[in-house]
Amino acid sequence: MNVRVLTGIKPSGTPHLGNYVGAIRPTVRASRESGIDSYLFLADYHALISTHDPARVQRSTLEIAATWIACGLDPERVTFYRQSDIPEIPELTWLLACVCGKGLLNRAHAYKAAVDKNTAEGRDPDDGVTMGLFMYPVLMAADILMFNAHRVPVGRDQIQHIEMARDLASSFNHLYGPHFTLPEAVIDEQVATLPGLDGRKMSKSYDNVIPLFAPREQLRRLIMGIVTDSRAPGEPKATDGSAVFQLYQAFATAEETAAFARDFAAGIAWSEAKERLFERIDREIAPMRATYDELMAHPARVEAMLRAGAAKARAEATPFMARLRAAVGLRPLDTLATMVTAMGTATSWGTATASTAPAKAAPPVFKQYREADGRFYFKLTDAKGHVLLQSTGFDSPKDAGQAVARLKAEGWAACADLHGAVTAAAEADKIEAALARLR
C-alpha cells in the first residue's frame, strides 16, 4: 500500500524565495516519488481565522495555486484541491468536536499565547479570541483524518496539532470503531531557510523578502540591494554568514557552489557576486515565472484544476463521510426496523444500538510531544486515554524516539536500562500487556 502524505498550504500572502526553497520545491519533488500518494490542499478555511478581507483571500488563493502548479506540481499525479470545496471537512470537524475535550484545546499553543498576551496587557484573557482560533486544531485534524494520511510534514511548532489529531482519532475510534489512521508528524531537520535582504531569515514579518515571481528587473534590483560588508574588490570574503553566498548555494549545484566559494576567497567584487547570484536564480525561476504569469492571466484554468482535484478528493470523502455518519448514528430512520428485525431478539432501541456497537477497542498508543521547556517527551496511553507510562524530558526527538522503539521491542524489561527516563503511571502488568499488544 502506498504511503499517504498530506500537506496544507494557507493562502496568506505572496510566496517568496524562502517559501520556494524551504517548502515548495522539496514538496513537489517528493510528490513525484514512487510509493507516495500526495494530498495537497489550499487551506482557505484556515485563512479566514486571520484574514477578513474577502478580495485578499480570493487573490491569495489564486496566487498560491498558480505558484504550486508553475513550480511543477502535477494535478494529474497528486490530489490537489481547495479545502472549502470539500463540504465533508467541516462536517467531520463537528463530529470530532463532539469527542474533543475543551481542556485539550485550552492547551493549544496558539490559544495559550493569545491568552498570555491578553493577561500580560491587563485585558480579558479571551479578548479577541475567535472560535476559529480556538477550534483551529480540530479543523486541522479533520483535514488530516478525512483522507487517513499516514504522514504530515510540519514544522516543529505544528507537532502539537498532529498529536491532537491522533488524540481525536483515538477517541473517535474508541467510541465508534476503527475508522481513522493515526497520523505521524514528519519533521525535516534539514529544512532550508534563506536569508533575506537584510541578512535575517527571509520573512514577511521582517519585510525583507524577495518575491518568488518578481519580474526579472525587479528581481535584479532586489538582489543588488542585499546588505553586505564593506570589503573592497580584491579582498577575500567569508562565505559564512554571507546572504549572497547562502542564497546562491540554495540554487546552485555542488560544483557551482565550490567555484563560487573559490571566487569569494579570491576577492570577487560584491557587485559581480550579486550579478552572478541574480543570473543563477533567474535561470531556475524564469521558466516557472512564465507559467505563473500565464496562469494568473487565466484564472479559469486554475479554477478548473482545483475543481477537478475536488472531484477526485470527494470521490473518497463522500463515501467515507457516509460511513462516519452511520457510525455515530446519523442514519435513515427506515433502517431501524430492518436492523431490529435482522437481530431477531432485539426488543428495544437500547438493545439494538448496544448490539451493533463496535466490539474492537482501539489499541494503546505512544504519544510524543514537545513541552514549553524545549524538551521532548512521550507517554503510553490505553484505549480510553489513560496514561500508563510517562517519560521525563529528552534533549532531542531522536532520543525520545529511540526510547519508544526500545519499549516497543523489549517491553517492560527495557525500563530498567532507561535510567529513570520513564515513570510508571499504572501497574507493571498493565504496561507490559499494552506493550505486548502493540507488538
DRENTI-833643 format. One line per 5 residues: number of its first residue (from 1); their letters; for each residue z, x, y of C-alpha. Coordinates in steps of 0.001 Angstrom, whole numbers, plus 524288, in hexadecimal, padded with zeros to 5 digits. Layout:
! DRENTI-833643
NUM = A = Z X Y; ...
//
This chain:
! DRENTI-833643
1 = MNVRV = 80000 80000 80000; 7FCA2 804E5 80D99; 80765 80815 8174A; 807FB 7FEC4 822D4; 80A64 8054D 82FF2
6 = LTGIK = 80CB8 7FCB6 83BDE; 80C44 800E2 84A23; 80E6B 7F890 85633; 808DF 7FC4A 86379; 80ED7 7F5BC 86F66
11 = PSGTP = 804A3 7F302 879F0; 80BF8 7F83A 88595; 80430 80137 88E4F; 7F85F 809FE 88D7C; 7F864 81438 8826D
16 = HLGNY = 7F932 8228D 8862C; 7F681 82F81 87F5D; 80471 8300B 87A23; 802B2 822D8 87367; 7F5F9 8279C 86D7C
21 = VGAIR = 7FB2A 8345E 867F1; 80881 82F2F 863E6; 804E4 82209 85DFF; 7F6D2 81D5A 85EB7; 7EFA9 82902 858D4
26 = PTVRA = 7F8FD 82B38 84D51; 7F9BA 81CA8 84A39; 7EAF0 81B36 84A28; 7E9B6 826F9 8412F; 7F426 8219A 8380B
31 = SRESG = 7ED26 8147F 83762; 7E196 81B4C 830F6; 7E98C 820CF 825A4; 7E76E 81B65 81807; 7F28E 8138F 8122A
36 = IDSYL = 7F6F3 80EA9 81F9A; 7F5A8 800BC 8249D; 7F78E 8014B 83352; 7FC27 7F5C0 83B5D; 7FB68 7F7F6 84A08
41 = FLADY = 7FE78 7ED58 853CE; 7FF4C 7EB4D 8626B; 80D61 7E732 864E3; 80A99 7DDFC 87029; 8166E 7D553 86D4A
46 = HALIS = 81EE2 7E16E 86EE9; 81834 7E477 87BD8; 81D3A 7D797 88177; 82B28 7DCAE 880C2; 828D4 7E615 88BFF
51 = THDPA = 81BDE 7E1F9 8921D; 81B1C 7D504 89932; 80DBF 7D6E7 89F81; 8040C 7CEEF 8974A; 7F82E 7D620 89C72
56 = RVQRS = 7FE6C 7E33F 89927; 8019C 7DEFF 88B45; 7F38B 7DA9A 8892E; 7ED8A 7E6B6 88F6A; 7F673 7F00E 88828
61 = TLEIA = 7F374 7E956 87B30; 7E4FA 7EBBF 87D91; 7E764 7F9E8 88192; 7EFBA 7FD0B 875B9; 7E68E 7F660 86C14
66 = ATWIA = 7DA96 7FD1B 871EC; 7E1C1 80A1D 871AF; 7E4E6 8099D 86337; 7D735 80560 85F7D; 7D11D 80FDE 86829
71 = CGLDP = 7DA00 81A16 861FB; 7D44D 81739 85496; 7DC60 80C25 84EE1; 7D376 804C0 8458C; 7D69E 7F61C 845D0
76 = ERVTF = 7CF1A 7F49D 83909; 7D7D4 7FE60 83218; 7E508 7FA55 837A7; 7EB71 7ED6F 83B3B; 7EB36 7EDB5 84A26
81 = YRQSD = 7F047 7E184 850D3; 7F73B 7DBD5 85C8E; 80532 7D7AB 859B6; 803EE 7CABC 860F7; 7F859 7C6E6 85866
86 = IPEIP = 8015F 7C5FA 84C8B; 809A5 7B991 84E51; 810BC 7BC80 8419E; 817B2 7C7F2 8484A; 81FE6 7BFDB 851ED
91 = ELTWL = 82280 7B622 846EC; 8278F 7C125 83E52; 82F93 7C5FA 849E5; 836F7 7B912 84999; 83932 7B98D 83AE5
96 = LACVC = 83EA8 7C747 83C46; 846E3 7C35D 8480C; 84D77 7B943 83F4E; 85267 7C3F2 83628; 8556D 7CDBE 840FD
101 = GKGLL = 8635E 7CF53 8459A; 86534 7D005 8544F; 86DC5 7DBEE 85245; 86205 7E360 84CF2; 85A6E 7E0EF 85978
106 = NRAHA = 86650 7E413 861C4; 86544 7F1E7 85C6C; 856E5 7F3B9 85FF9; 85541 7FFB5 86894; 84CF6 7F921 87317
111 = YKAAV = 85667 7EDCA 87495; 86259 7F6AD 874B6; 85BFC 7FF49 87F03; 8596F 7F377 887B1; 86777 7EEA2 88615
116 = DKNTA = 86D0C 7FC28 888BB; 864D9 7FD81 89505; 8692D 7F040 89A19; 87761 7F328 8971F; 876BF 8005F 89DF6
121 = EGRDP = 870F8 7F9D3 8A9F7; 87B37 7EF14 8AA1E; 87204 7E3F9 8A65F; 8730D 7D9C2 89BB3; 87064 7E0D7 88EC3
126 = DDGVT = 864B9 7D817 88BB1; 85EFB 7D7EB 8995E; 8502B 7D887 89854; 85068 7D8DE 8897D; 8464B 7CF6B 8841F
131 = MGLFM = 84607 7C9F8 87664; 8393F 7D15D 874E8; 84084 7DE36 8767D; 84BC1 7D9A9 86DE9; 842B1 7D4A2 86311
136 = YPVLM = 83943 7E01D 863BB; 83DF5 7E5F3 856C5; 83BCA 7D907 84FA5; 82DE1 7D7CB 854B0; 82B5F 7E5DC 850CD
141 = AADIL = 830C5 7E307 84341; 82782 7D770 84222; 81C04 7E02B 845E1; 81F81 7E974 83ADC; 823C1 7DFEF 83049
146 = MFNAH = 81864 7D680 83211; 80F81 7E086 82BB3; 819CC 7E6E8 822FE; 81738 7F44B 828CD; 81C2D 7FFC6 820E8
151 = RVPVG = 81C6F 8096F 82C24; 81DFB 807F8 83ACB; 81B94 8142B 8431F; 8255B 81400 84E51; 82C48 81CF0 857C6
156 = RDQIQ = 83A8E 82012 855A5; 83E93 815D7 85F9B; 83889 80B50 856ED; 83F3D 80EE5 84A17; 849D3 804CC 84C7D
161 = HIEMA = 83F99 7F9FD 84D2F; 83A40 7FDAF 83FCF; 84802 7FD67 83A57; 849C8 7EFD9 84035; 83D06 7EB70 839F3
166 = RDLAS = 84235 7F049 82CEA; 84F15 7E917 82F0D; 84817 7DC5D 8323A; 83EF9 7DDD6 82699; 84A9D 7E02E 81DA1
171 = SFNHL = 851D2 7D453 822F2; 84602 7CB86 82149; 84327 7D0C3 813B0; 8512C 7CE78 80FA5; 850DC 7C048 8140C
176 = YGPHF = 8431A 7BC6A 8101F; 83E0A 7C628 80637; 8367B 7D2FE 806DE; 82BF7 7D04C 810F4; 82C80 7DC3E 819C3
181 = TLPEA = 82A2D 7EAB2 81797; 83476 7F334 81E1D; 82D08 7FBC0 827DB; 82F4E 80A33 829D1; 82F22 810E4 83720
186 = VIDEQ = 825E1 81C76 837ED; 829CE 826CA 841DC; 81FF1 83164 8451D; 82835 83D4A 8484A; 81C05 84446 84D22
191 = VATLP = 81773 839BE 85681; 81083 84014 861EC; 81577 83E5B 86FC2; 80D34 842E0 87B2B; 8118E 8480B 8884F
196 = GLDGR = 80D30 84084 89436; 80809 844FA 8A153; 81562 84A2F 8A56B; 818CB 850C6 89884; 82256 84648 89409
201 = KMSKS = 81F36 83D85 8888B; 8135F 83522 88BC8; 818F5 827BC 88ECD; 815F3 81C25 89790; 82428 81C5B 89BE9
206 = YDNVI = 82205 82A11 8A18D; 814F9 82632 8A7C2; 80EF6 8329C 8A230; 804FF 82D3E 8989A; 7F6A4 83013 89683
211 = PLFAP = 7EFCF 8233F 892F5; 7E8D9 8246C 885F6; 7DBF6 81F18 88ABA; 7DC25 82383 898D5; 7CE3B 825B9 89DFC
216 = REQLR = 7C97D 833AA 89C29; 7CB57 837F9 8AA4F; 7D8BE 83195 8AB49; 7DCA9 8387E 89EB6; 7D874 8458A 8A4AD
221 = RLIMG = 7E01C 84317 8B13A; 7EC5D 83F84 8A9C6; 7EB9B 84B82 8A102; 7E93E 85459 8ACAD; 7F5D2 84EDE 8B278
226 = IVTDS = 7FE83 852D7 8A706; 80A3C 85AA0 8ABE4; 809CB 86926 8A840; 81123 87555 8AC57; 80CC0 87ED3 8B6FE
231 = RAPGE = 80749 88998 8AE55; 7FA98 88EC9 8B3D7; 7EDCA 89142 8AC87; 7EF49 89D73 8A430; 7FDDD 89B78 8A1F4
236 = PKATD = 801A2 89818 893E5; 805FE 88A05 8926F; 80FA2 88477 888A5; 80B1A 879D0 87F7A; 81906 8750E 87D11
241 = GSAVF = 81C52 86A5D 886A0; 80E85 869D3 88C19; 809C4 85BC6 88D7B; 7FBC2 8609F 88E18; 7FCFC 867E4 88136
246 = QLYQA = 8044D 85CE4 87A38; 7FA2E 852E5 87E38; 7EF2C 85BC4 879CD; 7F5DC 85E2D 86CBA; 7F6D0 84F78 86A47
251 = FATAE = 7E806 84E31 86A92; 7E2F4 85B6D 86605; 7E0FD 86154 85892; 7E9CF 86C51 853E7; 7DF25 8763E 8570A
256 = ETAAF = 7DD19 870D4 864C3; 7EBC1 870DB 8672A; 7ED09 87F02 862C0; 7E1FB 8831C 86BCF; 7E834 87BCB 87722
261 = ARDFA = 7F533 882AD 8747F; 7EE54 88FE4 87519; 7E84E 88C28 8821C; 7F5CD 88883 8873C; 7FACE 895F0 88371
266 = AGIAW = 7EEF4 89C18 88A1D; 7F1FF 89540 896FB; 7E871 889E2 897A5; 7E877 8832D 8A4FB; 7EF0D 875FF 8A543
271 = SEAKE = 7E2ED 86FA5 8AAE0; 7DABD 874A3 89F8E; 7E51B 870AD 8959B; 7E57E 862EB 89B2D; 7D6B7 861F0 89B32
276 = RLFER = 7D64A 865C2 88CD5; 7E10F 85BEB 889EE; 7D94C 85151 890C1; 7CCDF 85469 8893E; 7D40D 854B6 87C35
281 = IDREI = 7DAB4 84795 87E61; 7CE81 84135 883BE; 7C6AE 845D2 877F6; 7CF57 83D9A 86F17; 7D1C2 83231 87836
286 = APMRA = 7C420 83018 87E17; 7BDE1 82921 87262; 7C9BB 82059 87102; 7C9DD 81DCB 87FB2; 7BBED 818BA 87EDE
291 = TYDEL = 7BFBB 80F56 873EC; 7CBE4 80B17 87B56; 7C43E 80854 887C9; 7BA6E 80061 88001; 7C525 7F843 879AA
296 = MAHPA = 7CC1F 7F60B 88698; 7BF5D 7F114 88C42; 7BDB6 7E7A6 880D7; 7CB31 7E203 87DA1; 7C504 7D794 874F8
301 = RVEAM = 7C21B 7E23C 86AFC; 7D055 7E63D 86A98; 7D473 7D804 869A6; 7CB53 7D602 85E03; 7D132 7E1C6 8570F
306 = LRAGA = 7DF04 7DCF5 8594A; 7DBB1 7CF3C 854A0; 7D598 7D4E1 84852; 7E1DD 7DD0C 8463C; 7EA5E 7D108 8482F
311 = AKARA = 7E295 7C982 83DFE; 7E47C 7D4D2 8348B; 7F310 7D563 83766; 7F4EE 7C6A0 83667; 7EE3D 7C670 82929
316 = EATPF = 7FAD7 7CD0A 824C0; 8048B 7C750 82E56; 8015A 7B8E5 82C7B; 8038B 7B7F7 81DB5; 80F48 7C105 81E9C
321 = MARLR = 81546 7B878 82922; 812FD 7AC8D 82094; 81ADF 7B326 815CD; 825CC 7B676 81F44; 8262C 7A894 82489
326 = AAVGL = 82779 7A35C 816BC; 831DF 7AD71 813A1; 83ABB 7A8EB 81EC0; 8387D 79A75 81BE1; 82E15 796FC 825F3
331 = RPLDT = 82673 78F66 81BB3; 81EA1 782BE 81B3C; 827EA 777AC 817E0; 81EEC 77233 80D6E; 82157 77E5A 80539
336 = LATMV = 82FB0 77AE7 80397; 82D55 77012 7F992; 82458 778FE 7F1F1; 82E89 783B0 7F1E3; 83961 77AAF 7ED5E
341 = TAMGT = 830DE 7748B 7E2CD; 82CDB 781C5 7DDAC; 83B1D 785BE 7DC91; 83E3F 77A31 7D3CD; 84D0F 779D7 7D524
346 = ATSWG = 84DAC 77B93 7E3DC; 85430 76FD0 7EA06; 856CD 77435 7F7E8; 85134 77C61 802D7; 85C0D 7863D 8011C
351 = TATAS = 858BC 787EC 7F2AD; 84A5A 789AA 7F57B; 84C13 793B8 8000B; 85631 79B51 7F884; 84D7B 79BE4 7EC96
356 = TAPAK = 841DF 7A0CD 7F447; 84971 7AB49 7FB79; 84508 7B927 7F85F; 84CE9 7BF51 7ED9F; 849B5 7CD69 7F073
361 = AAPPV = 85266 7D3AD 7FAB6; 84D98 7DE3C 803DA; 850BB 7EC24 7FF69; 85A73 7F51E 8062A; 85478 7FD7A 810DD
366 = FKQYR = 856E7 80A2B 81819; 855FF 808E9 826E1; 85411 814F6 82F4F; 8564D 814C9 83DF0; 859AF 81CF4 849D5
371 = EADGR = 865C9 81A9E 851FA; 8682D 81CE9 8606E; 86E71 82A0B 85D43; 860F7 82EF8 85948; 864BE 830BF 84AF8
376 = FYFKL = 85E6A 82A57 83F2B; 86589 8214E 835B1; 862FA 818E6 829CE; 869E8 80E36 8226B; 86808 80750 81571
381 = TDAKG = 868FD 7F87E 81610; 86885 7EE1E 80B89; 85FCC 7E213 80B73; 86911 7DADB 814A4; 86983 7E5F5 81E63
386 = HVLLQ = 87714 7EAB2 81A95; 878C6 7F94B 81C99; 87B68 80096 80FE0; 87A0E 80E87 814B8; 87A25 8145D 82269
391 = STGFD = 87607 8220C 8265B; 87B54 82AD4 830EF; 871C4 8304E 83AE6; 866D1 839D3 83798; 86025 84300 8410D
396 = SPKDA = 8525D 83EEF 83D0C; 84BB1 83365 83654; 8470A 83CF1 82BF6; 85515 8405B 82830; 858B4 83206 82772
401 = GQAVA = 84C98 82F1A 81F6D; 84FAF 83A00 815D9; 85D5F 83485 813CD; 857BB 82703 81133; 84E09 82CCC 80785
406 = RLKAE = 8591D 83388 80020; 86107 8270F 7FF77; 8555A 81F74 7FA69; 8525B 829AF 7F025; 86003 82DAD 7EBBF
411 = GWAAC = 86856 821D3 7EEC7; 876C3 821E5 7F252; 8785D 82F60 7EC52; 870BC 83544 7F7B2; 87B6B 8315D 80146
416 = ADLHG = 88432 83C53 7FC8D; 87A30 8465E 800FC; 8777D 8404E 80E4C; 8840B 84610 813F6; 8898C 839C1 81A34
421 = AVTAA = 87C8A 835A2 81FDA; 87E17 82812 819F3; 8897A 81E93 819BC; 88B10 813DA 80FA4; 88C6F 80649 8159E
426 = AEADK = 88D56 7FFD9 8082F; 891EE 8033B 7FA88; 88AD9 80E78 7F40B; 885FA 805C9 7E900; 87F75 7FC91 7F2BE
431 = IEAAL = 878EC 80803 7F985; 8745D 80DB7 7ECA3; 86F0E 80087 7E857; 8676F 7FF3F 7F50E; 861EA 80CFD 7F3BE
436 = ARLR = 85E52 80A65 7E597; 85727 7FE1A 7E999; 84F65 805CC 7F3B3; 84BA2 80F9D 7E94C
//
